[in-house]
Amino acid sequence: MPQRMKIFSTIIISVFAIVFVILNVTYWKIDNSDAFGNIATFLSICIGFNITALSIIATSPFAKHLYKIEDENDNSKTLLHVLVGRVKISTVIFVLCLSFILLHSFFGKIPFSWEEMHISHFNFLFRDIIRSLVWFTSIVSLTVFVSLIYLFSSFVIKSASSS
C-alpha cells in the first residue's frame, strides 16, 4: 500500500474511532459490559492463535518459502515480512482491547472524584469512555482476526502454487 494511502486510511480509522467513542458516550450509551468477560476470553484465544501461528511458521519450511516470495504491493518486503507484521499488529490490538477491559473493571470498583466529566450539556463518566473504547477495539479486533485468517489462507495457497 502506498504511503499516502496508509496515512489516509489511518486518518479515516482515527476519525471513525473518535466519532464512535463520542457517539457511544453521549447518545448510544451501549452498556453491555457483562460481555467483556467473553470478549477477554476470545481475545486471549486470538493472542494464543497468533503466538502459535508465529511459532509454527518460525520452525517450518513454510517460512523459508514465504521469505523467497516478494510482496506484490511492496517490493521491499517478502510475504513473510507482511505476515509477521500483520500478526504483530493484530496482537497489539488484542492486548490494547484487553487493557481497556482491565481498565474498565478497575474503574468499576474504585470511585474517583474526578471521574465525572462535563462537555457542553453532556455528562458522562470516564468509565463510559473506557467502555466505548472496549467496544471499538473489540470490533477492530474481530475484523483484524478475520482478515488475518484470510491473509494466512491466501499465503498458504500462494506458497503452494509457487512451489
N, C-alpha and C positions, 0 to 999 in steps of 0.2 A: 504494500500500500504506500503510495507516495506520501511524503512528509506533510504536505498541505492537507491531504485527506485525513491523516491521523490527527492533526491539530483540529480540523473541522469536526471530526467525529468525537473527539474529546470534549470540545466545547458543547456540542449538542447533548452529549450524555450528561455533562455537568449541569447544563441549563435544565434538562429534564429532571435530574435529581433534585435540584433546588425547588423547582415548581412542585414536584411530587411531595417533597417534605413539607413545604409551606401549605399546600392544599390539605394534606393529611392532618397537619397540626391545627389548622384553622377551621376547615369546613367538614371534611370527611370524618375525621377523628376515628379512623379504623382502630379499634382496640380489640384485637383477638390475641392478646399476649399469652393466652393459655396454649397457643400453638407453638410458642417459642421453644419449648422442650423438644417437640417433634422436629422443628427446624434445626435445632442444635444437633439432634441425632443424625438427621440427613446430612448436615454439613460435615459432621465427624466421619461419616461413611465416605463422603466425597473426598475429604482430605486423605483418608486411608487408601482410597482408589488411586489418587494422584501419586502418593508415595509408592504404592505397589507398582503402578504403571512405570514410574521412573526407575524403580529397582529392576524390573523385568527388562525394560529397554536397555538399561546400562549394562546388563550382563548377557545380552543376546546378540547374535549376529545381525539382528534387525537394525540395531543402532548403527553398525558399520555401514549397512546398506543405505540407511537414511542419510548418513553423513556424505555419501557419494552422490546423492541426488540434489541438484540445485533447485532452490525455490523459484517458482515461475514468476512470483511477484517481486522478489528482491534477490538480485544476482549475488549479493554479498553474503547470503545465508543459504544454508542447506536445509533440507526438511527436518533434520534432527534439531537444528537451532530453533526452527519455528515451533516444533512440537514441545521441546523443553521450555521455551519461552512462554508458550501458552499454558503449560502445566504450572509454571511458577506464578504467572499472573492469576490463574484461577485459584491456586492455593492461597495467595494473598487475599483475594476477595472473600474466600470462605472463612479465613481467620478473622478478617475485618468484621464480617457479619457475626461470627461467634463472639467477638469482642463487644459488639453493640448489644448482643443478648446478655452478656455478663454485666455490662454497664446498666442495662435496664433493670436487671434483677437487683443490682446493688442499690440503685436509686429508689427501687420499690420498697426497700426495707429500712432505709435511713432517711429521716426527714431533714431537709436542708431549708434554711431560712431564705436562701436566695434562689430557690428552685422555681418559684412562680415568675413568669415574665409577662410584660405588657407591651404590645406593639399595636399602635393605633387603638382600635376598640376590641382587639383580640387579647384574651387572657389564655395563657397556656402554661404548661409545666415543662421544665427541661426534660423530664421523663418522656413527655409526648414527642419531643424531637428525637430522642433516642429510639423510641418505639417506631417512629416513622422511618428512621434510618435502618432499623432492623428489617422492616418490610421492603424497603427499596433494595437493600443489599441482598435480601432473600430472593427477590425477583431476578436481580442481576446474577446471583449465584446459580440459580436454576438454569437461566439462559446460557451462562458460561459453561456449565456442566454438560448440557446437551450439545452445545457447539463443539466442546472438546471431544465428546464421543464421536460426533460426525467427522471432525478433523482426524482423529485417530483412525477411524474406519477408512477414510479416504487415503490416508498414508499407507495403511496396510495394503489396500488394493493397488495403489500406485507403486509400491515397493514390489508387490508380486508381479505386476505387469511389466516392470522394467528388468526383471531377472531373467 
